[in-house]
Amino acid sequence: MPDTAVRAHTKPDAFLSDVTTLRERARKSLDNGAVTPTYEGDKDKAIELLQNVLATEIVCVLRYTMHSISVEGLSSQSVAEEFAEHAKDERQHVMAAAERIDQLGGIPNFNPEGLASRSATEYGQPGTLVEMVKQDLIAERIAIDHYRELIRYFGDKDPTTRIMLEGFLADEEDHATDMHDLLVSHEGRPFLD
């Protein structure tokens, strides 16, 4: 009786492919690179959505960089450093999104033409420190909602993209908290509930 229980427990799981099948599938469609036959997502739709993520992140880099240079006032140095740090984080998102587009067989769209219309967030304007912080907080809140929707869309059909976006989401939530804290410290009250 114990022998049967051991055999049943060690029996291969039905959802796992055997080694021979894995090897055969890997030899097919080599032109698809990392996109294997088990990819369950819509590759073209994923690339299209990621092009918008790429544009959003590029716009965020540009806005934070512009704000880091434009900020003036008594505490401008520390705020400029915060803006510059966020721009650096957003550049890492740009590279990760571009690399994922490449892995899926697309060509990352870095063309400045149409960048603003492809981006979920807006570029913004220079202004007072509080105005710039509000612009960045709004942009982060847009990105947070956008990435949550995309994470649900990709789900288990494209876990690599979903995991990448989950990392972006965590960074954007951190950035939003930073911007909210700056706003509270400079206005003495929260801008948003």
C-alpha positions in Angstrom: 0.0 0.0 0.0 2.7 2.6 0.8 4.4 1.7 -2.5 1.3 2.7 -4.4 1.1 6.0 -2.5 4.7 6.8 -3.4 4.2 6.0 -7.1 1.0 8.1 -7.2 2.9 11.0 -5.5 5.9 10.8 -7.9 3.7 10.5 -11.1 4.4 13.4 -13.4 1.9 16.2 -13.3 -0.5 16.3 -16.2 0.1 20.0 -16.9 3.9 19.7 -17.3 5.4 18.9 -20.7 7.8 16.0 -20.9 11.4 16.8 -21.9 10.9 15.4 -25.4 8.0 17.7 -26.1 9.9 20.7 -24.6 12.8 20.0 -26.9 10.7 19.6 -30.0 8.8 22.9 -29.3 12.0 24.8 -28.7 13.4 23.8 -32.2 10.3 25.1 -33.9 9.8 28.8 -35.0 13.3 29.9 -34.0 12.6 33.3 -35.7 10.2 34.1 -32.8 13.1 34.3 -30.3 11.8 34.3 -26.7 8.2 34.0 -27.8 7.6 30.2 -27.6 4.4 28.3 -28.6 3.3 28.3 -25.0 3.1 32.1 -24.9 -0.6 32.7 -24.3 -0.9 36.5 -24.8 -1.6 38.4 -27.9 1.9 39.4 -28.9 0.9 42.3 -31.2 -1.5 43.8 -28.6 1.2 43.4 -25.9 3.7 45.3 -28.1 1.1 48.0 -28.8 0.4 48.4 -25.1 4.1 48.4 -24.2 4.8 51.1 -26.8 2.4 53.3 -24.8 4.1 52.4 -21.6 7.4 53.3 -23.2 6.0 56.7 -24.3 4.6 57.3 -20.8 7.9 56.6 -19.2 9.8 58.8 -21.6 7.5 61.7 -20.9 8.0 61.1 -17.2 11.8 61.2 -17.6 11.4 64.5 -19.6 9.0 66.1 -17.1 11.1 65.1 -14.0 14.3 66.3 -15.7 12.7 69.6 -16.7 11.4 70.0 -13.1 14.8 69.2 -11.6 16.3 72.0 -13.6 13.4 74.5 -13.2 12.8 74.3 -9.5 13.6 77.5 -7.5 13.3 78.5 -3.9 14.7 77.9 -0.4 14.5 74.1 -0.6 15.0 73.8 -4.3 18.2 71.8 -4.1 16.7 68.9 -2.1 13.6 68.9 -4.3 15.7 69.1 -7.5 17.6 66.0 -6.2 14.3 64.2 -5.6 13.1 65.1 -9.1 16.4 63.9 -10.6 16.2 60.6 -8.7 12.7 60.0 -10.0 13.9 60.8 -13.6 16.6 58.1 -13.1 14.0 55.6 -12.0 11.8 56.4 -14.9 14.8 55.9 -17.3 15.2 52.4 -15.9 11.5 51.8 -16.8 12.1 53.1 -20.3 14.9 50.6 -20.8 13.0 47.7 -19.3 9.9 48.4 -21.5 12.0 48.8 -24.6 13.8 45.5 -23.9 10.4 43.7 -23.3 9.1 45.1 -26.7 12.3 43.7 -28.3 11.8 40.3 -26.6 8.3 40.1 -28.0 9.7 40.8 -31.5 8.8 44.5 -31.8 10.9 47.6 -32.3 10.7 50.1 -29.4 9.2 53.4 -30.7 11.5 56.2 -29.4 10.3 58.6 -32.1 9.6 62.0 -30.5 6.8 62.6 -33.1 3.5 61.6 -31.4 5.2 60.9 -28.1 2.7 63.1 -26.1 -0.3 61.4 -27.7 1.0 57.9 -27.0 1.8 58.7 -23.3 -0.8 58.2 -20.6 0.7 61.2 -18.7 1.3 64.8 -19.7 4.6 66.6 -20.0 3.7 69.4 -17.7 5.1 72.9 -17.4 7.7 74.7 -15.3 6.1 76.7 -12.5 6.3 77.1 -8.7 7.7 74.3 -6.7 4.1 73.4 -5.5 2.8 73.5 -9.1 5.5 71.1 -10.3 5.0 68.7 -7.4 1.2 68.7 -8.1 1.9 67.9 -11.8 4.2 65.0 -10.8 1.8 63.7 -8.3 -1.0 63.7 -10.8 1.2 62.0 -13.4 2.2 59.3 -10.8 -1.5 58.7 -10.0 -2.3 58.3 -13.7 0.6 55.8 -14.1 -0.5 53.9 -11.0 -4.1 53.4 -12.3 -2.8 52.6 -15.9 -0.3 50.0 -14.7 -2.9 48.4 -12.4 -5.2 48.0 -15.4 -2.3 46.6 -17.5 -1.3 44.2 -14.8 -4.8 42.8 -14.8 -4.8 42.6 -18.6 -1.6 40.6 -18.8 -2.4 38.4 -15.8 -1.1 34.9 -16.3 -1.1 35.1 -20.1 2.2 37.1 -20.1 3.7 36.8 -16.6 7.0 38.4 -17.7 5.3 41.6 -18.7 3.0 41.5 -15.7 6.0 41.2 -13.3 7.8 44.0 -15.0 4.8 46.3 -14.7 4.3 45.2 -11.0 7.8 46.6 -10.4 7.0 49.8 -12.2 3.8 50.1 -10.1 5.7 49.8 -6.9 8.1 52.5 -8.0 5.2 54.8 -9.1 3.5 54.3 -5.8 6.7 55.3 -4.0 7.1 58.3 -6.3 3.5 59.4 -5.6 4.1 59.1 -1.8 7.3 61.2 -2.2 5.4 63.9 -4.1 2.5 63.9 -1.7 5.0 64.3 1.2 6.7 67.2 -0.6 3.3 68.8 -1.2 2.3 68.5 2.4 5.6 69.9 3.7 5.4 72.9 1.3 1.7 73.6 1.5 1.2 72.5 5.1 -1.8 70.4 4.0 -2.5 67.5 1.6 -3.6 68.4 -1.9 -5.5 65.1 -2.3 -7.4 63.0 0.1 
